[in-house]
């Protein structure tokens, strides 16, 4: 099992103290690059050493195999999967990696501890499970545990390290921000606390703005491997077309992109054949690619979403001096 870094050791120590103090629903705030999956593996290993069973829930099917591989890499082999008819289905194994979507359709498994990945997504099935099993230990994991109402369900917030502290200690990359353009969002309505997507798409999909995204990247992006975050599919495809027309190798990912296509894109991106990947809301979590530039083409009022997006570029890598952020939105402060 990989050794823990100081901030991860601190998180586990704080978790132990929280549980000893009687908390049944602690939440660990672990920013992007914190090493959340490694942290989870050590928590699982500690539970197993005491003979306890653990369920690790993930918010997307695409994260099932990634989590299993990470557990295997850290010596946790007795793993079953709760997700449709997955080939690793085996309810007798002490560690279960479960899709929340599948949990909604099945009897809840018997376990001694539940680790909830991306707990800020506030899935109803998790809260129903908490209500049915008030003495069962639930531990939330999230970089942005700021969803309204989470405090009704989680009873202790554990902050082992901030983003700035991880940058200062070299565990996260520093960054530089450029704001090449500022869209006029006058008249864009607010829905559920964020910009109305239809209104926002109409404003952001204006040809002059999409062309400026490409020209700014060519001028400022230093040909770095880049993730671009768009408003919706129409907007993303407009940006992709402009990159293609400019001769920049570009790929596109959305919720309908198959796992096979996404893996091919990841490999092409890692090899440097694809320079820019334009996506619609699917690369905000669970992505450990070597990203050295972020294009924010999707204005948001959500500090959580903004932090998740920027966090995609803050992982360190060999030869990476910093992350460039090309912000084509009304930016929210990161720090």
C-alpha positions as CSV (number, residue, x, y, z in Angstrom):
1,X,0.0,0.0,0.0
2,X,1.3,3.4,-0.9
3,X,2.6,5.6,1.9
4,X,0.4,8.4,3.1
5,X,1.5,12.0,2.7
6,X,1.4,14.3,5.8
7,X,-1.9,15.8,5.0
8,X,-3.5,12.4,4.4
9,X,-2.1,11.1,7.8
10,X,-3.6,14.2,9.4
11,X,-7.0,13.5,7.8
12,X,-7.0,9.9,9.1
13,X,-6.0,11.0,12.6
14,X,-8.8,13.6,12.5
15,X,-11.3,11.0,11.3
16,X,-10.3,8.7,14.2
17,X,-10.8,11.5,16.7
18,X,-14.1,12.3,15.2
19,X,-15.4,8.8,15.5
20,X,-14.1,8.4,19.0
21,X,-15.9,11.6,19.9
22,X,-19.1,9.9,18.8
23,X,-19.7,11.3,15.4
24,X,-21.5,8.9,13.0
25,X,-21.5,11.1,9.9
26,X,-18.1,12.8,9.4
27,X,-17.3,14.6,6.2
28,X,-13.7,14.8,4.9
29,X,-13.0,17.8,2.7
30,X,-10.2,16.7,0.4
31,X,-9.4,19.1,-2.5
32,X,-8.5,17.9,-6.0
33,X,-5.0,16.3,-5.8
34,X,-5.3,15.6,-2.1
35,X,-5.1,11.9,-2.9
36,X,-8.6,11.1,-1.9
37,X,-8.7,7.5,-3.4
38,X,-5.4,6.6,-1.6
39,X,-6.9,8.1,1.6
40,X,-10.0,6.0,1.1
41,X,-7.9,2.9,0.5
42,X,-6.1,3.3,3.8
43,X,-9.5,3.9,5.6
44,X,-10.8,0.7,4.0
45,X,-7.7,-1.2,4.9
46,X,-8.0,0.0,8.5
47,X,-11.6,-1.2,8.7
48,X,-10.7,-4.6,7.2
49,X,-8.0,-5.0,9.8
50,X,-10.7,-4.8,12.5
51,X,-12.9,-7.3,10.6
52,X,-15.3,-4.7,9.4
53,X,-17.1,-4.6,6.0
54,X,-17.1,-1.5,3.9
55,X,-19.2,-0.1,1.0
56,X,-17.6,2.6,-1.1
57,X,-20.2,4.4,-3.2
58,X,-19.4,6.3,-6.4
59,X,-21.7,8.7,-8.2
60,X,-21.0,7.5,-11.8
61,X,-20.7,4.1,-13.4
62,X,-17.5,5.3,-15.1
63,X,-15.8,5.5,-11.7
64,X,-16.4,1.9,-10.7
65,X,-13.5,0.2,-12.5
66,X,-11.2,3.2,-11.7
67,X,-11.9,2.8,-8.0
68,X,-11.4,-1.0,-8.1
69,X,-8.1,-0.6,-9.9
70,X,-6.9,1.9,-7.3
71,X,-7.9,-0.5,-4.5
72,X,-6.1,-3.3,-6.2
73,X,-3.0,-1.1,-6.6
74,X,-3.1,-0.6,-2.8
75,X,-3.4,-4.3,-2.0
76,X,-7.1,-4.4,-1.4
77,X,-8.1,-7.5,-3.4
78,X,-11.3,-8.8,-1.8
79,X,-13.5,-6.4,-3.7
80,X,-17.0,-7.0,-5.1
81,X,-19.0,-4.6,-7.3
82,X,-22.6,-3.5,-7.0
83,X,-23.5,-2.2,-10.4
84,X,-25.9,-3.8,-12.9
85,X,-24.4,-7.2,-14.0
86,X,-20.8,-6.3,-13.5
87,X,-18.4,-9.3,-13.8
88,X,-17.0,-8.6,-10.3
89,X,-20.4,-9.0,-8.6
90,X,-19.8,-10.9,-5.4
91,X,-21.8,-9.9,-2.3
92,X,-19.7,-12.1,0.0
93,X,-16.6,-10.0,-0.4
94,X,-15.9,-7.6,2.6
95,X,-15.3,-4.5,0.4
96,X,-18.0,-3.5,-2.1
97,X,-17.7,-0.7,-4.7
98,X,-21.2,0.4,-5.4
99,X,-22.9,2.7,-8.0
100,X,-25.5,4.9,-6.3
101,X,-27.8,4.4,-9.3
102,X,-27.8,0.6,-8.7
103,X,-28.3,1.1,-4.9
104,X,-31.5,2.9,-5.7
105,X,-32.9,-0.2,-7.3
106,X,-31.7,-2.9,-4.9
107,X,-31.9,-4.0,-1.3
108,X,-29.2,-2.1,0.6
109,X,-26.2,-4.3,1.5
110,X,-25.2,-5.2,5.0
111,X,-22.0,-3.4,6.0
112,X,-20.2,-1.8,8.9
113,X,-19.1,1.4,7.2
114,X,-20.1,3.4,4.1
115,X,-17.6,5.7,2.4
116,X,-19.5,8.2,0.2
117,X,-17.4,9.5,-2.7
118,X,-18.3,13.0,-4.1
119,X,-20.7,13.3,-1.2
120,X,-21.6,16.9,-2.1
121,X,-23.8,15.4,-4.9
122,X,-26.3,14.6,-2.1
123,X,-27.9,11.4,-3.5
124,X,-31.3,10.7,-1.9
125,X,-30.5,7.0,-1.6
126,X,-27.6,7.8,0.8
127,X,-29.8,9.9,3.0
128,X,-32.5,7.2,3.0
129,X,-29.9,4.7,4.0
130,X,-28.8,6.9,6.8
131,X,-32.3,7.2,8.1
132,X,-32.8,3.4,8.0
133,X,-29.5,2.7,9.7
134,X,-28.9,5.5,12.3
135,X,-26.0,3.6,14.0
136,X,-24.2,2.8,10.7
137,X,-21.0,4.8,10.2
138,X,-21.1,7.0,7.0
139,X,-18.0,9.0,6.0
140,X,-18.4,11.5,3.2
141,X,-15.5,12.5,0.9
142,X,-15.6,15.7,-1.2
143,X,-13.5,18.5,-2.5
144,X,-16.5,20.8,-2.2
145,X,-18.9,19.8,0.6
146,X,-20.9,23.0,0.3
147,X,-24.2,21.7,-1.0
148,X,-27.1,23.3,0.8
149,X,-28.6,21.0,3.5
150,X,-25.6,18.6,3.8
151,X,-25.3,19.7,7.5
152,X,-28.6,18.0,8.2
153,X,-27.0,14.6,7.4
154,X,-23.2,15.0,8.2
155,X,-22.3,15.8,11.7
156,X,-18.6,16.8,11.5
157,X,-16.5,18.6,8.9
158,X,-12.9,17.5,8.7
159,X,-10.5,19.8,6.8
160,X,-7.1,18.4,6.9
161,X,-5.6,20.8,4.4
162,X,-6.7,23.6,2.1
163,X,-5.9,24.0,-1.6
164,X,-3.5,26.9,-0.8
165,X,-1.7,24.8,1.7
166,X,-1.3,22.0,-0.8
167,X,0.1,24.4,-3.4
168,X,2.5,25.9,-0.8
169,X,3.8,22.5,0.1
170,X,4.2,21.4,-3.5
171,X,1.4,18.7,-3.6
172,X,-0.6,20.8,-6.0
173,X,0.5,22.9,-8.9
174,X,0.4,26.7,-8.7
175,X,-1.6,28.5,-11.4
176,X,-1.8,31.7,-13.5
177,X,-5.1,33.2,-14.6
178,X,-5.8,35.1,-17.8
179,X,-9.2,36.6,-18.5
180,X,-9.1,37.2,-22.3
181,X,-12.8,38.1,-22.6
182,X,-15.8,38.8,-20.4
183,X,-19.2,37.8,-21.8
184,X,-22.2,40.1,-21.3
185,X,-24.5,38.1,-19.1
186,X,-27.1,40.8,-18.8
187,X,-30.5,39.2,-19.1
188,X,-29.3,35.7,-18.4
189,X,-31.7,34.3,-15.8
190,X,-30.8,32.3,-12.7
191,X,-32.3,28.9,-12.2
192,X,-31.6,26.8,-9.0
193,X,-28.8,29.2,-8.0
194,X,-26.9,29.1,-11.2
195,X,-27.1,30.6,-14.7
196,X,-30.0,29.3,-16.8
197,X,-28.4,26.9,-19.2
198,X,-30.5,27.8,-22.2
199,X,-29.9,31.5,-21.7
200,X,-26.2,31.0,-21.1
201,X,-25.8,28.8,-24.1
202,X,-27.4,31.4,-26.3
203,X,-25.0,34.1,-25.1
204,X,-21.8,31.9,-25.0
205,X,-22.4,30.2,-28.4
206,X,-22.0,33.5,-30.2
207,X,-19.4,33.0,-33.0
208,X,-17.2,35.9,-31.9
209,X,-16.9,34.4,-28.4
210,X,-16.1,30.9,-29.5
211,X,-13.5,32.2,-32.0
212,X,-11.9,34.2,-29.2
213,X,-11.6,31.0,-27.1
214,X,-9.5,29.5,-29.8
215,X,-7.4,32.5,-30.7
216,X,-6.7,33.1,-27.0
217,X,-5.5,29.5,-26.5
218,X,-3.2,29.8,-29.6
219,X,-1.8,33.0,-28.2
220,X,-1.6,32.2,-24.4
221,X,-2.1,28.4,-24.1
222,X,1.6,27.5,-24.9
223,X,0.3,24.4,-26.7
224,X,-0.3,22.8,-23.4
225,X,-2.6,19.8,-22.9
226,X,-6.0,21.5,-22.2
227,X,-9.4,20.8,-20.9
228,X,-12.2,23.1,-22.1
229,X,-15.5,23.3,-20.2
230,X,-18.5,24.4,-22.3
231,X,-22.1,25.2,-21.4
232,X,-23.9,22.5,-23.4
233,X,-23.4,20.1,-26.3
234,X,-24.2,22.8,-29.0
235,X,-21.8,25.2,-27.5
236,X,-19.1,22.5,-27.1
237,X,-19.4,21.4,-30.7
238,X,-19.1,25.0,-31.9
239,X,-15.8,25.4,-29.9
240,X,-14.6,22.0,-31.2
241,X,-15.3,23.1,-34.8
242,X,-13.4,26.4,-34.3
243,X,-10.4,24.5,-32.9
244,X,-10.5,22.1,-35.8
245,X,-10.7,24.9,-38.3
246,X,-7.6,26.4,-36.7
247,X,-5.7,23.2,-37.2
248,X,-5.6,22.3,-33.4
249,X,-6.0,18.6,-32.7
250,X,-9.2,18.5,-30.6
251,X,-11.6,15.9,-29.1
252,X,-15.1,16.1,-27.6
253,X,-16.6,14.3,-24.6
254,X,-20.1,14.4,-23.2
255,X,-22.3,12.2,-21.1
256,X,-23.1,10.1,-24.2
257,X,-19.4,9.3,-25.0
258,X,-18.8,5.6,-24.5
259,X,-16.1,4.4,-22.1
260,X,-14.2,3.0,-25.0
261,X,-14.2,6.4,-26.8
262,X,-13.3,8.2,-23.6
263,X,-10.3,5.8,-23.0
264,X,-9.1,6.4,-26.6
265,X,-9.3,10.1,-26.1
266,X,-7.5,9.8,-22.8
267,X,-4.6,7.9,-24.4
268,X,-4.4,10.3,-27.3
269,X,-4.4,13.3,-24.9
270,X,-1.7,11.6,-22.8
271,X,0.4,11.0,-25.9
272,X,0.1,14.6,-27.0
273,X,-1.7,13.8,-30.2
274,X,-4.9,15.5,-28.9
275,X,-4.1,19.0,-27.5
276,X,-7.6,20.1,-26.4
277,X,-10.6,18.1,-25.0
278,X,-13.8,20.0,-25.1
279,X,-16.4,18.6,-22.6
280,X,-19.8,19.2,-21.2
281,X,-19.9,18.6,-17.5
282,X,-18.3,15.2,-17.4
283,X,-14.7,15.8,-16.7
284,X,-15.2,17.8,-13.4
285,X,-14.6,14.7,-11.2
286,X,-12.7,11.5,-11.3
287,X,-10.1,12.7,-13.9
288,X,-6.4,12.3,-13.1
289,X,-5.1,13.3,-16.6
290,X,-2.0,15.5,-17.0
291,X,-3.8,18.8,-17.6
292,X,-1.7,22.0,-17.9
293,X,-4.3,24.4,-19.1
294,X,-8.0,25.0,-18.3
295,X,-10.4,26.9,-20.6
296,X,-13.4,28.0,-18.6
297,X,-16.0,28.8,-21.2
298,X,-18.9,28.1,-18.9
299,X,-19.7,30.9,-16.6
300,X,-21.1,29.8,-13.2
301,X,-22.3,31.2,-10.0
302,X,-21.4,28.0,-8.2
303,X,-18.2,28.2,-6.2
304,X,-18.3,24.4,-6.0
305,X,-18.5,23.9,-9.7
306,X,-15.8,26.5,-10.4
307,X,-13.5,24.9,-7.9
308,X,-14.1,21.4,-9.3
309,X,-13.3,22.7,-12.8
310,X,-10.1,24.5,-11.9
311,X,-9.1,21.6,-9.8
312,X,-8.7,19.5,-13.0
313,X,-5.5,21.4,-13.7
314,X,-3.9,21.5,-10.3
315,X,-2.4,18.1,-10.2
316,X,1.4,18.1,-10.3
317,X,3.4,16.4,-13.1
318,X,7.0,16.1,-14.2
319,X,8.1,19.2,-15.9
320,X,4.9,21.1,-15.1
321,X,5.7,24.6,-13.9
322,X,2.1,25.7,-13.3
323,X,-1.4,25.5,-14.7
324,X,-2.7,28.2,-17.1
325,X,-6.4,29.2,-16.6
326,X,-8.0,30.9,-19.5
327,X,-11.2,32.3,-17.9
328,X,-13.8,33.4,-20.5
329,X,-16.4,33.8,-17.7
330,X,-17.2,36.0,-14.8
331,X,-14.7,34.3,-12.4
332,X,-15.3,33.4,-8.8
333,X,-12.3,33.6,-6.4
334,X,-10.6,30.3,-6.0
335,X,-8.8,31.1,-2.8
